[in-house]
Amino acid sequence: MCQNEGMARVTRAESKERTRQRLLAEAERLFRERGYAATSLEQIAEAAEVTKGAIYGHFTSKEDLMLTAIEAARDATPDYVAMLNDRSRSLRERLAQFSRAVATEDPADAAELAMFLEFFAALLRAPDALQRYSSGLERRLQELAGTDTDEPSAQNTTVQAWAIGHALVVGLQIYQRMAPGLVTPEVFERALGLLAGLYQEQ
């Protein structure tokens, strides 16, 4: 009997996790199709075929849903650390290769860009969610800085260099979608090449 009860508990846990994943998938789809601001928890619940109250068994808010999706996607993004830490080539050569790889990634469409910009605007009005996002971003930048094998210049720390690089990449990717004729792969390469100045010369 205890064994059957244990099996039932596992089944309930698996069912709960399936519901959680369905909520995440439907939230991402609706945020993309309708926009983050225009999508309500009621709409997400209806699409996932659960009650709105059931959402709160998994997520505390719409921001929690989006942040969880972002955190899951972060683990699936391309890993360029090995490329950037290949000391067999100069830092400028590595940055040039990295910039070409980032510039030629399949760009997100306008709906996805709008979704993220709406979400970031909402974060600025939600202090707890903003703190969670900021803490996750800082941890990730600290992790990346910890893998860096190059020495920063006296004016910078390694994590500052990664923060500047991250901000440059995000800004360039946004403007690449808004002005593709202007923000070309060559512009990416020139902009990211400036990061070499944050490090000691090899």
The 8 nearest C-alpha neighbors of each residue, nearest first, counted from 0:
[[1, 3, 2, 4, 5, 6, 7, 8],
 [2, 0, 4, 3, 5, 6, 7, 8],
 [1, 3, 5, 0, 4, 6, 7, 8],
 [4, 2, 6, 0, 5, 1, 7, 8],
 [3, 5, 7, 1, 6, 2, 0, 8],
 [6, 4, 2, 8, 3, 7, 1, 9],
 [5, 7, 3, 9, 4, 8, 10, 2],
 [8, 6, 10, 4, 5, 9, 11, 3],
 [9, 7, 11, 5, 10, 6, 12, 4],
 [10, 8, 12, 6, 7, 11, 13, 5],
 [11, 9, 7, 13, 8, 12, 14, 6],
 [10, 12, 14, 8, 13, 9, 15, 7],
 [13, 11, 9, 15, 10, 14, 8, 16],
 [12, 14, 10, 16, 15, 11, 9, 17],
 [13, 15, 11, 17, 12, 16, 10, 18],
 [14, 16, 12, 18, 13, 17, 11, 19],
 [15, 17, 19, 13, 18, 14, 20, 12],
 [18, 16, 14, 20, 19, 15, 21, 13],
 [19, 17, 21, 15, 16, 20, 22, 14],
 [20, 18, 16, 22, 17, 21, 15, 57],
 [19, 21, 23, 17, 22, 18, 24, 16],
 [22, 20, 18, 24, 23, 19, 47, 25],
 [23, 21, 19, 25, 20, 24, 47, 26],
 [22, 24, 20, 26, 21, 25, 27, 19],
 [23, 25, 21, 27, 26, 22, 20, 28],
 [24, 26, 28, 22, 27, 23, 29, 21],
 [27, 25, 23, 29, 28, 24, 43, 30],
 [26, 28, 30, 24, 25, 29, 31, 23],
 [29, 27, 25, 31, 26, 30, 32, 24],
 [28, 30, 32, 26, 31, 33, 27, 25],
 [31, 29, 35, 34, 27, 28, 33, 32],
 [30, 32, 28, 29, 34, 111, 110, 33],
 [33, 31, 29, 30, 34, 28, 110, 111],
 [34, 32, 29, 30, 31, 37, 38, 35],
 [35, 33, 30, 114, 37, 31, 36, 32],
 [34, 36, 30, 114, 38, 37, 117, 118],
 [35, 37, 34, 38, 117, 118, 39, 30],
 [36, 38, 34, 35, 33, 39, 30, 29],
 [39, 37, 35, 36, 30, 33, 34, 29],
 [40, 38, 42, 41, 43, 37, 61, 36],
 [39, 41, 43, 42, 44, 51, 61, 38],
 [42, 40, 44, 39, 43, 51, 45, 50],
 [43, 41, 45, 39, 40, 44, 46, 38],
 [44, 42, 40, 46, 41, 45, 26, 47],
 [43, 45, 49, 41, 47, 51, 42, 46],
 [46, 44, 48, 42, 47, 43, 49, 41],
 [45, 47, 43, 48, 44, 42, 25, 49],
 [46, 48, 44, 45, 49, 22, 21, 43],
 [49, 47, 45, 46, 44, 50, 43, 22],
 [48, 50, 44, 47, 45, 53, 51, 54],
 [51, 49, 53, 52, 44, 48, 45, 54],
 [50, 52, 44, 53, 54, 41, 40, 49],
 [51, 53, 50, 54, 55, 56, 49, 44],
 [54, 52, 50, 56, 55, 51, 49, 57],
 [55, 53, 56, 52, 51, 57, 58, 44],
 [56, 54, 58, 57, 53, 59, 52, 51],
 [55, 57, 53, 54, 58, 52, 59, 19],
 [56, 58, 55, 54, 19, 59, 53, 15],
 [59, 57, 55, 60, 63, 54, 64, 56],
 [58, 60, 55, 63, 57, 61, 54, 56],
 [61, 59, 63, 62, 58, 64, 55, 40],
 [60, 62, 64, 63, 65, 40, 59, 58],
 [63, 61, 65, 60, 64, 66, 128, 122],
 [62, 64, 60, 66, 61, 65, 58, 59],
 [65, 63, 61, 67, 62, 66, 58, 68],
 [66, 64, 68, 62, 67, 63, 69, 61],
 [65, 67, 69, 63, 68, 64, 62, 70],
 [66, 68, 70, 64, 65, 69, 63, 71],
 [67, 69, 65, 71, 66, 70, 72, 64],
 [70, 68, 66, 72, 71, 67, 73, 65],
 [69, 71, 67, 73, 72, 68, 66, 74],
 [72, 70, 68, 69, 73, 74, 67, 75],
 [71, 73, 69, 75, 74, 70, 68, 76],
 [72, 74, 70, 75, 71, 76, 69, 68],
 [73, 75, 72, 71, 76, 70, 77, 69],
 [74, 76, 72, 73, 77, 71, 78, 70],
 [75, 77, 73, 74, 78, 72, 79, 71],
 [78, 76, 79, 75, 74, 73, 80, 101],
 [79, 77, 80, 76, 81, 82, 75, 74],
 [78, 80, 82, 81, 77, 83, 97, 84],
 [79, 81, 83, 82, 78, 84, 143, 146],
 [82, 80, 84, 83, 79, 85, 78, 146],
 [83, 81, 79, 80, 85, 84, 93, 97],
 [82, 84, 80, 81, 93, 85, 79, 94],
 [83, 85, 81, 82, 86, 80, 148, 147],
 [86, 84, 82, 87, 83, 81, 88, 93],
 [85, 87, 88, 84, 89, 90, 148, 83],
 [86, 88, 85, 89, 84, 90, 93, 92],
 [89, 87, 86, 92, 85, 90, 93, 91],
 [88, 90, 92, 91, 93, 86, 87, 201],
 [89, 91, 93, 92, 94, 195, 88, 83],
 [90, 92, 94, 89, 93, 195, 95, 192],
 [93, 91, 95, 89, 90, 94, 88, 96],
 [94, 92, 90, 96, 95, 91, 83, 97],
 [93, 95, 97, 91, 96, 92, 192, 98],
 [94, 96, 92, 98, 93, 97, 188, 91],
 [97, 95, 93, 99, 94, 98, 100, 92],
 [98, 96, 94, 100, 95, 99, 93, 101],
 [97, 99, 188, 95, 101, 100, 96, 187],
 [98, 100, 102, 96, 97, 101, 184, 103],
 [101, 99, 97, 98, 103, 102, 96, 104],
 [100, 102, 98, 104, 103, 99, 97, 168],
 [103, 101, 99, 184, 100, 104, 98, 187],
 [102, 104, 100, 101, 99, 105, 184, 106],
 [105, 103, 101, 102, 106, 100, 99, 107],
 [104, 106, 103, 107, 102, 101, 108, 100],
 [107, 105, 104, 108, 176, 103, 172, 175],
 [108, 106, 111, 112, 105, 109, 176, 110],
 [107, 109, 111, 110, 106, 112, 176, 113],
 [108, 110, 112, 111, 113, 107, 176, 114],
 [111, 109, 113, 112, 108, 31, 114, 32],
 [112, 110, 114, 113, 108, 109, 31, 107],
 [111, 113, 109, 115, 114, 110, 116, 108],
 [112, 114, 116, 110, 111, 115, 117, 109],
 [115, 113, 111, 117, 34, 35, 112, 116],
 [114, 116, 118, 112, 117, 113, 119, 111],
 [115, 117, 113, 119, 118, 114, 120, 112],
 [118, 116, 120, 114, 115, 119, 113, 35],
 [117, 119, 115, 121, 120, 116, 114, 35],
 [118, 120, 122, 116, 121, 117, 115, 123],
 [119, 121, 117, 118, 123, 122, 116, 124],
 [122, 120, 118, 124, 119, 123, 117, 125],
 [123, 121, 119, 125, 129, 124, 120, 128],
 [122, 124, 121, 120, 125, 129, 119, 126],
 [123, 125, 122, 121, 126, 120, 129, 128],
 [124, 126, 122, 128, 123, 127, 129, 121],
 [127, 125, 129, 128, 130, 124, 123, 122],
 [128, 126, 130, 129, 125, 131, 122, 132],
 [129, 127, 131, 130, 125, 126, 122, 132],
 [130, 128, 126, 122, 132, 127, 131, 133],
 [129, 131, 133, 127, 128, 132, 134, 126],
 [132, 130, 128, 134, 129, 133, 135, 127],
 [131, 133, 129, 135, 130, 134, 136, 128],
 [134, 132, 130, 136, 135, 131, 129, 137],
 [133, 135, 137, 131, 136, 132, 130, 138],
 [136, 134, 138, 132, 133, 137, 139, 131],
 [135, 137, 133, 139, 138, 134, 132, 140],
 [136, 138, 140, 134, 139, 135, 133, 141],
 [139, 137, 141, 135, 136, 140, 134, 142],
 [138, 140, 142, 136, 141, 137, 135, 143],
 [141, 139, 143, 137, 142, 138, 144, 136],
 [140, 142, 144, 138, 139, 143, 158, 137],
 [143, 141, 139, 145, 140, 144, 138, 146],
 [144, 142, 140, 145, 146, 141, 139, 147],
 [145, 143, 141, 158, 147, 146, 142, 157],
 [144, 146, 142, 143, 147, 141, 157, 158],
 [145, 147, 143, 144, 148, 142, 80, 84],
 [148, 146, 144, 145, 149, 84, 143, 157],
 [147, 149, 84, 146, 150, 86, 145, 85],
 [150, 148, 147, 151, 198, 84, 199, 90],
 [149, 151, 198, 199, 152, 148, 157, 147],
 [152, 150, 198, 199, 157, 197, 155, 156],
 [151, 153, 198, 199, 154, 155, 197, 150],
 [152, 154, 155, 151, 156, 199, 198, 197],
 [153, 155, 152, 156, 197, 151, 198, 159],
 [156, 154, 152, 153, 151, 159, 197, 157],
 [155, 157, 159, 158, 151, 160, 154, 152],
 [156, 158, 160, 159, 144, 151, 161, 155],
 [157, 159, 161, 144, 160, 156, 141, 162],
 [160, 158, 162, 156, 157, 161, 163, 155],
 [159, 161, 157, 163, 158, 162, 164, 197],
 [162, 160, 164, 158, 159, 163, 165, 140],
 [161, 163, 159, 165, 164, 160, 158, 166],
 [164, 162, 160, 166, 161, 165, 159, 167],
 [163, 165, 161, 167, 162, 166, 160, 168],
 [166, 164, 162, 168, 167, 163, 161, 169],
 [165, 167, 163, 169, 164, 168, 170, 162],
 [168, 166, 164, 170, 165, 169, 171, 163],
 [167, 169, 171, 165, 170, 166, 172, 164],
 [170, 168, 172, 166, 171, 167, 165, 173],
 [169, 171, 173, 167, 172, 168, 166, 174],
 [170, 172, 168, 174, 173, 169, 175, 167],
 [171, 173, 175, 169, 170, 174, 168, 176],
 [174, 172, 170, 176, 175, 171, 169, 177],
 [173, 175, 177, 171, 176, 172, 178, 170],
 [176, 174, 179, 172, 182, 178, 173, 177],
 [175, 177, 174, 173, 179, 178, 172, 106],
 [176, 178, 174, 175, 179, 173, 109, 182],
 [177, 179, 175, 181, 180, 174, 176, 182],
 [180, 178, 175, 182, 181, 176, 177, 183],
 [181, 179, 178, 182, 183, 175, 177, 176],
 [180, 182, 179, 178, 183, 175, 186, 174],
 [183, 181, 175, 179, 186, 180, 178, 174],
 [182, 184, 186, 185, 181, 179, 180, 187],
 [185, 183, 187, 102, 186, 99, 188, 182],
 [186, 184, 188, 183, 187, 189, 182, 99],
 [187, 185, 183, 189, 184, 188, 182, 190],
 [188, 186, 184, 190, 185, 189, 98, 191],
 [187, 189, 185, 98, 191, 186, 95, 190],
 [188, 190, 192, 186, 187, 191, 185, 193],
 [191, 189, 187, 192, 188, 193, 186, 167],
 [192, 190, 193, 188, 194, 189, 187, 98],
 [191, 193, 189, 194, 190, 188, 195, 94],
 [192, 194, 191, 195, 190, 196, 189, 197],
 [193, 195, 196, 192, 197, 191, 164, 160],
 [196, 194, 193, 197, 198, 192, 91, 90],
 [195, 197, 194, 198, 193, 199, 152, 200],
 [198, 196, 195, 194, 152, 151, 160, 155],
 [199, 197, 151, 152, 196, 195, 150, 200],
 [198, 200, 152, 151, 150, 201, 197, 196],
 [201, 199, 198, 196, 195, 152, 150, 90],
 [200, 199, 89, 90, 198, 149, 150, 86]]
